[in-house]
Amino acid sequence: MEDNNKSSKGKRRCSFCGRSENEVGFLITGVNGCICDSCSEQAYEIVKEAMHQNASSAAGDLNLKELPKPKDIKEFLDQYVIGQDDAKRYLSVAVYNHYKRLLQPKDQNDVEIEKSNIIMVGSTGTGKTLLARTIAKLLHVPFTIVDATVLTEAGYVGEDIESILTRLLQAADYNVEEAERGIVFIDEIDKIARKGDNPSITRDVSGEGVQQGLLKLLEGSIVNVPPQGGRKHPEQKLIPVNTKNILFICGGAFDGIERKIAQRLNTNVVGYSAAKETVKVDRNNLMQYIAPQDLKSFGLIPEIIGRLPILTYLNPLDRTALRNILTEPKNSIIKQYIKLFEMDGVKLEFEPEVFEYIVDKAVEYKLGARGLRSIVETIMMDTMFEIPSRKVDTFTVTLEYAKEQMNKANLSRLQMS
């Protein structure tokens, strides 16, 4: 009997569409049949769509018993982020409550749980963005991190506020229903503070204008989102997204806000008795006393502060925290370099004194955890350049070698004014 996959002239044919090998790009031959490149592409799309639908239905069937509890979320964060217990607790509770809002029965008429957007304040390198990235690994809902510095008021050069939701749509594979249950982390929120404490009489298109545009997103409304991001065009098809159930977490360094806090704390009633009753203030960590009025003094408009009801802070990193960050977390800086060398078949070791030296330099430069990375990179640069070309089994970084590399480098690029 003639083979079904071959014509009378002996040419192979696709078992799905029946076209011969001359009519297609190429044929993939199996045990009992063939498939052409076109049919295999269509099969891939069908499988991808089916997988996506299964994932969406699984994500949609949230179960309160299976959700990570606030303590579980914090324990997960502890594996990657050192310290910052207060910020972790606030984040853990906010994410857990967000899940509970999503699971609230829709036919319930008595109490409607409102979302509690968060704003995290902390100096550079204390772990705001790291907290956001880490918590994203644990979530059962779409999550995205966006940068507020690129946003401008609609009609000006830059990205529209709606582009924030474009990123969330992309994270949800353009499943609008899933995106409307997601979480958005807006980084560098302090960069859209208005330039003066008084309302602007001219256009502040990257500051106050962006804050005004964010109000409708934070509060909850139906926003028309350009699917590809960027500018809106009249001919463009827009996707309506309801932000009512989207949780917004904002983070910013608010550089200089300590002066605003100090001014507020120093406004005491005149008199000896008032001075005696004043609570002792920790001048080294004024951030712990932050209040909404300090954000207003810094340049956030009262309407946006009201839509970010949960205000938390991140502590500045001391020597102990920096030392732990260097080696303890799952993806610590030192473990990353050990892994890099391991891929070249080299065992990388550090003398304990090197860690103390790196921490000393990080404290000196006041760069936070980011400073650790810069310093280790400076110390390891020559080694990373030479070792892959040499046959070496082990390499030990000594204190003398670290000091030599730091002295050789251009330290001015690490130094902060």
NORTA-V421240 format. One record per residue. N is the residue number from 1. RES is the residue in one small letter. OMEGA is omega in whole degrees, 0 to 359 (none if undefined). BURIAL is # if it has 24 or more other ideal C-beta (glycine too) atoms within 12 Angstrom, else .. D_LAST is the distance of its C-alpha to the last C-alpha in Angstrom with 2 decimals. Layout:
n & res & omega & burial & d_last
N & RES & OMEGA & BURIAL & D_LAST
N & RES & OMEGA & BURIAL & D_LAST
//
This chain:
n & res & omega & burial & d_last
1 & m & 184 & . & 85.70
2 & e & 178 & . & 83.15
3 & d & 181 & . & 79.46
4 & n & 183 & . & 77.92
5 & n & 180 & # & 74.67
6 & k & 175 & . & 76.63
7 & s & 179 & . & 78.71
8 & s & 180 & . & 82.17
9 & k & 176 & . & 80.64
10 & g & 180 & . & 78.46
11 & k & 178 & . & 75.09
12 & r & 179 & # & 72.65
13 & r & 177 & # & 71.68
14 & c & 181 & # & 68.93
15 & s & 183 & # & 70.31
16 & f & 184 & . & 68.42
17 & c & 176 & . & 68.93
18 & g & 180 & . & 71.82
19 & r & 181 & # & 70.45
20 & s & 183 & . & 71.32
21 & e & 177 & # & 68.87
22 & n & 185 & . & 69.43
23 & e & 181 & . & 68.23
24 & v & 179 & # & 64.91
25 & g & 177 & . & 61.88
26 & f & 179 & . & 62.72
27 & l & 174 & # & 64.48
28 & i & 186 & . & 63.26
29 & t & 176 & . & 66.32
30 & g & 182 & . & 66.88
31 & v & 185 & . & 69.82
32 & n & 182 & . & 72.12
33 & g & 180 & . & 70.45
34 & c & 173 & # & 67.81
35 & i & 182 & # & 64.95
36 & c & 182 & # & 63.52
37 & d & 181 & . & 59.86
38 & s & 180 & . & 60.23
39 & c & 179 & # & 61.77
40 & s & 177 & . & 59.18
41 & e & 179 & . & 56.36
42 & q & 178 & . & 58.20
43 & a & 178 & . & 58.77
44 & y & 181 & . & 55.04
45 & e & 180 & . & 54.27
46 & i & 179 & . & 57.01
47 & v & 180 & . & 55.69
48 & k & 180 & . & 52.08
49 & e & 180 & . & 53.28
50 & a & 178 & . & 55.40
51 & m & 181 & . & 52.54
52 & h & 179 & . & 50.26
53 & q & 177 & . & 52.96
54 & n & 179 & . & 53.46
55 & a & 181 & . & 49.74
56 & s & 180 & # & 49.62
57 & s & 178 & . & 52.66
58 & a & 179 & . & 51.24
59 & a & 181 & # & 47.96
60 & g & 182 & . & 50.01
61 & d & 178 & . & 52.12
62 & l & 180 & # & 49.54
63 & n & 184 & . & 51.12
64 & l & 181 & . & 49.76
65 & k & 183 & . & 51.07
66 & e & 183 & . & 49.23
67 & l & 176 & # & 45.85
68 & p & 178 & # & 43.11
69 & k & 181 & . & 43.00
70 & p & 179 & # & 39.77
71 & k & 179 & . & 39.90
72 & d & 180 & . & 40.45
73 & i & 180 & # & 37.47
74 & k & 178 & # & 35.22
75 & e & 177 & . & 36.67
76 & f & 179 & # & 35.89
77 & l & 181 & # & 32.24
78 & d & 181 & # & 32.07
79 & q & 185 & . & 32.91
80 & y & 185 & # & 29.76
81 & v & 181 & # & 27.19
82 & i & 175 & # & 26.44
83 & g & 179 & # & 26.54
84 & q & 184 & # & 25.95
85 & d & 182 & . & 29.65
86 & d & 180 & # & 29.63
87 & a & 179 & # & 28.15
88 & k & 180 & # & 30.61
89 & r & 179 & # & 33.52
90 & y & 181 & # & 32.81
91 & l & 182 & # & 32.51
92 & s & 180 & # & 35.62
93 & v & 181 & # & 37.71
94 & a & 181 & # & 36.65
95 & v & 179 & # & 37.59
96 & y & 178 & # & 40.84
97 & n & 177 & # & 41.79
98 & h & 176 & # & 41.12
99 & y & 182 & # & 43.71
100 & k & 175 & # & 46.11
101 & r & 181 & # & 45.84
102 & l & 182 & # & 46.80
103 & l & 181 & # & 49.75
104 & q & 179 & . & 51.01
105 & p & 184 & . & 54.57
106 & k & 181 & . & 54.77
107 & d & 180 & . & 58.11
108 & q & 186 & . & 56.79
109 & n & 187 & . & 57.33
110 & d & 185 & . & 56.36
111 & v & 175 & . & 52.61
112 & e & 182 & . & 49.97
113 & i & 178 & . & 46.70
114 & e & 180 & . & 43.72
115 & k & 180 & # & 40.48
116 & s & 177 & # & 37.39
117 & n & 186 & # & 34.23
118 & i & 167 & # & 31.04
119 & i & 180 & # & 27.46
120 & m & 181 & # & 24.87
121 & v & 178 & # & 21.62
122 & g & 183 & # & 18.84
123 & s & 186 & # & 15.11
124 & t & 177 & # & 14.07
125 & g & 181 & # & 15.87
126 & t & 172 & # & 18.48
127 & g & 181 & # & 21.39
128 & k & 181 & # & 22.45
129 & t & 179 & # & 23.34
130 & l & 177 & # & 24.70
131 & l & 181 & # & 27.01
132 & a & 181 & # & 28.30
133 & r & 182 & . & 28.95
134 & t & 183 & # & 30.65
135 & i & 179 & # & 32.89
136 & a & 181 & # & 33.97
137 & k & 188 & . & 35.74
138 & l & 193 & # & 37.97
139 & l & 175 & # & 39.00
140 & h & 180 & # & 42.45
141 & v & 179 & # & 41.32
142 & p & 182 & # & 39.32
143 & f & 177 & # & 35.55
144 & t & 176 & # & 32.81
145 & i & 179 & # & 29.04
146 & v & 183 & # & 27.98
147 & d & 183 & # & 24.72
148 & a & 185 & # & 24.71
149 & t & 182 & . & 22.34
150 & v & 185 & # & 25.32
151 & l & 173 & # & 27.72
152 & t & 177 & # & 29.08
153 & e & 183 & # & 32.07
154 & a & 178 & # & 35.39
155 & g & 180 & . & 36.43
156 & y & 181 & . & 33.04
157 & v & 184 & . & 31.32
158 & g & 180 & # & 29.70
159 & e & 175 & # & 31.22
160 & d & 180 & # & 33.54
161 & i & 182 & # & 33.10
162 & e & 180 & # & 36.23
163 & s & 174 & # & 34.49
164 & i & 182 & # & 33.14
165 & l & 175 & # & 36.78
166 & t & 179 & # & 37.44
167 & r & 180 & # & 35.14
168 & l & 176 & # & 37.07
169 & l & 179 & # & 40.35
170 & q & 179 & # & 39.34
171 & a & 180 & # & 38.51
172 & a & 182 & # & 42.00
173 & d & 178 & . & 43.70
174 & y & 170 & . & 44.55
175 & n & 187 & # & 46.61
176 & v & 181 & # & 46.15
177 & e & 178 & # & 47.70
178 & e & 180 & # & 45.27
179 & a & 181 & # & 42.23
180 & e & 176 & # & 43.35
181 & r & 191 & # & 42.95
182 & g & 179 & # & 39.48
183 & i & 180 & # & 35.98
184 & v & 173 & # & 32.96
185 & f & 179 & # & 29.31
186 & i & 182 & # & 27.19
187 & d & 178 & # & 23.53
188 & e & 181 & # & 20.61
189 & i & 181 & # & 23.01
190 & d & 183 & # & 20.31
191 & k & 177 & # & 19.68
192 & i & 174 & # & 23.20
193 & a & 179 & # & 22.73
194 & r & 192 & # & 24.22
195 & k & 178 & . & 22.11
196 & g & 181 & . & 23.81
197 & d & 180 & . & 25.68
198 & n & 177 & . & 28.94
199 & p & 185 & . & 30.86
200 & s & 176 & . & 30.22
201 & i & 175 & . & 33.11
202 & t & 181 & . & 32.09
203 & r & 172 & . & 31.37
204 & d & 197 & # & 28.03
205 & v & 179 & # & 28.97
206 & s & 181 & # & 25.95
207 & g & 184 & # & 25.37
208 & e & 179 & # & 28.35
209 & g & 179 & # & 30.81
210 & v & 178 & # & 29.66
211 & q & 179 & # & 29.87
212 & q & 180 & # & 33.40
213 & g & 181 & # & 34.31
214 & l & 185 & # & 33.11
215 & l & 184 & # & 35.43
216 & k & 178 & # & 38.56
217 & l & 184 & # & 37.06
218 & l & 184 & # & 35.89
219 & e & 182 & # & 39.13
220 & g & 178 & . & 41.52
221 & s & 178 & # & 43.42
222 & i & 185 & . & 44.95
223 & v & 176 & # & 42.51
224 & n & 189 & # & 43.64
225 & v & 173 & # & 41.35
226 & p & 187 & # & 41.36
227 & p & 181 & # & 42.17
228 & q & 181 & . & 40.02
229 & g & 178 & # & 37.04
230 & g & 184 & . & 35.54
231 & r & 174 & . & 37.31
232 & k & 176 & # & 40.56
233 & h & 182 & . & 43.65
234 & p & 183 & . & 47.03
235 & e & 187 & . & 48.92
236 & q & 175 & . & 46.66
237 & k & 183 & . & 48.12
238 & l & 181 & . & 45.94
239 & i & 178 & # & 45.97
240 & p & 180 & . & 46.29
241 & v & 178 & # & 44.15
242 & n & 185 & # & 44.54
243 & t & 184 & # & 41.26
244 & k & 184 & # & 43.11
245 & n & 177 & # & 42.74
246 & i & 179 & # & 39.32
247 & l & 179 & # & 36.74
248 & f & 175 & # & 33.26
249 & i & 182 & # & 30.24
250 & c & 178 & # & 26.95
251 & g & 178 & # & 23.44
252 & g & 181 & # & 20.06
253 & a & 182 & # & 16.63
254 & f & 183 & # & 17.08
255 & d & 180 & . & 13.47
256 & g & 181 & . & 14.01
257 & i & 176 & # & 17.65
258 & e & 178 & # & 17.45
259 & r & 178 & . & 17.73
260 & k & 179 & # & 20.86
261 & i & 180 & # & 22.26
262 & a & 179 & . & 21.80
263 & q & 180 & . & 23.55
264 & r & 182 & . & 26.37
265 & l & 183 & . & 26.86
266 & n & 180 & . & 27.06
267 & t & 181 & . & 29.84
268 & n & 175 & . & 32.67
269 & v & 181 & . & 36.22
270 & v & 178 & . & 36.99
271 & g & 183 & . & 39.16
272 & y & 183 & . & 39.33
273 & s & 179 & . & 40.66
274 & a & 181 & . & 37.87
275 & a & 181 & . & 35.27
276 & k & 185 & . & 37.22
277 & e & 181 & . & 37.41
278 & t & 179 & . & 33.71
279 & v & 180 & . & 32.47
280 & k & 185 & . & 29.86
281 & v & 177 & . & 26.44
282 & d & 185 & . & 24.01
283 & r & 182 & . & 20.77
284 & n & 180 & . & 18.82
285 & n & 180 & . & 20.04
286 & l & 184 & # & 20.70
287 & m & 182 & # & 20.84
288 & q & 180 & # & 24.35
289 & y & 186 & # & 25.68
290 & i & 180 & # & 24.83
291 & a & 181 & # & 27.78
292 & p & 181 & # & 28.85
293 & q & 176 & . & 28.46
294 & d & 176 & # & 24.68
295 & l & 178 & # & 24.62
296 & k & 178 & # & 26.80
297 & s & 181 & # & 24.54
298 & f & 178 & # & 21.59
299 & g & 173 & # & 23.79
300 & l & 182 & # & 26.16
301 & i & 184 & # & 29.76
302 & p & 182 & . & 32.21
303 & e & 182 & . & 34.46
304 & i & 176 & # & 31.92
305 & i & 179 & # & 30.92
306 & g & 180 & . & 34.66
307 & r & 174 & # & 34.98
308 & l & 191 & # & 32.32
309 & p & 182 & . & 34.17
310 & i & 181 & # & 32.55
311 & l & 177 & # & 29.06
312 & t & 185 & # & 27.41
313 & y & 174 & # & 24.02
314 & l & 182 & # & 22.23
315 & n & 172 & # & 21.18
316 & p & 185 & # & 17.78
317 & l & 176 & # & 18.50
318 & d & 183 & . & 19.40
319 & r & 182 & . & 20.27
320 & t & 181 & . & 23.78
321 & a & 180 & # & 22.90
322 & l & 179 & # & 20.50
323 & r & 179 & # & 23.29
324 & n & 180 & # & 25.84
325 & i & 184 & # & 23.94
326 & l & 189 & # & 23.86
327 & t & 192 & # & 27.66
328 & e & 186 & . & 29.61
329 & p & 181 & # & 29.54
330 & k & 181 & . & 32.12
331 & n & 181 & . & 29.62
332 & s & 184 & # & 27.08
333 & i & 182 & # & 24.83
334 & i & 179 & # & 26.99
335 & k & 178 & . & 30.18
336 & q & 180 & . & 29.07
337 & y & 177 & # & 28.68
338 & i & 179 & # & 31.96
339 & k & 179 & . & 33.63
340 & l & 180 & . & 32.37
341 & f & 179 & # & 33.86
342 & e & 179 & . & 36.94
343 & m & 174 & . & 37.74
344 & d & 180 & . & 38.07
345 & g & 182 & . & 40.32
346 & v & 176 & # & 37.85
347 & k & 182 & . & 37.23
348 & l & 179 & # & 33.59
349 & e & 178 & . & 33.00
350 & f & 170 & # & 30.11
351 & e & 182 & . & 30.53
352 & p & 181 & . & 29.46
353 & e & 180 & . & 27.22
354 & v & 180 & # & 25.08
355 & f & 179 & # & 24.17
356 & e & 180 & . & 23.04
357 & y & 179 & # & 20.91
358 & i & 179 & # & 19.24
359 & v & 178 & # & 18.62
360 & d & 180 & . & 17.20
361 & k & 180 & # & 14.57
362 & a & 177 & # & 13.85
363 & v & 181 & # & 13.51
364 & e & 184 & . & 11.20
365 & y & 177 & # & 8.71
366 & k & 180 & . & 9.46
367 & l & 182 & # & 10.69
368 & g & 183 & # & 14.16
369 & a & 179 & # & 17.23
370 & r & 178 & # & 15.77
371 & g & 178 & # & 13.78
372 & l & 182 & # & 17.27
373 & r & 180 & # & 18.64
374 & s & 183 & # & 16.09
375 & i & 179 & # & 16.78
376 & v & 179 & # & 20.52
377 & e & 179 & # & 20.68
378 & t & 181 & # & 19.26
379 & i & 189 & # & 21.83
380 & m & 188 & # & 24.67
381 & m & 181 & . & 24.35
382 & d & 180 & . & 26.85
383 & t & 180 & # & 29.17
384 & m & 178 & # & 29.30
385 & f & 188 & . & 30.13
386 & e & 190 & . & 32.91
387 & i & 182 & # & 34.51
388 & p & 181 & . & 36.24
389 & s & 181 & . & 38.22
390 & r & 178 & . & 39.27
391 & k & 182 & . & 41.90
392 & v & 179 & . & 40.05
393 & d & 181 & . & 40.97
394 & t & 174 & . & 38.17
395 & f & 181 & # & 34.76
396 & t & 177 & . & 33.05
397 & v & 180 & # & 29.34
398 & t & 179 & . & 29.30
399 & l & 180 & . & 26.61
400 & e & 180 & . & 27.21
401 & y & 180 & # & 26.86
402 & a & 179 & # & 23.54
403 & k & 180 & # & 22.10
404 & e & 181 & . & 23.64
405 & q & 180 & # & 22.17
406 & m & 179 & # & 18.59
407 & n & 181 & . & 19.06
408 & k & 183 & . & 20.65
409 & a & 175 & . & 17.93
410 & n & 187 & . & 15.14
411 & l & 183 & . & 12.34
412 & s & 181 & . & 9.70
413 & r & 176 & . & 10.48
414 & l & 186 & # & 9.77
415 & q & 175 & . & 6.54
416 & m & 179 & . & 3.76
417 & s & none & . & 0.00
//
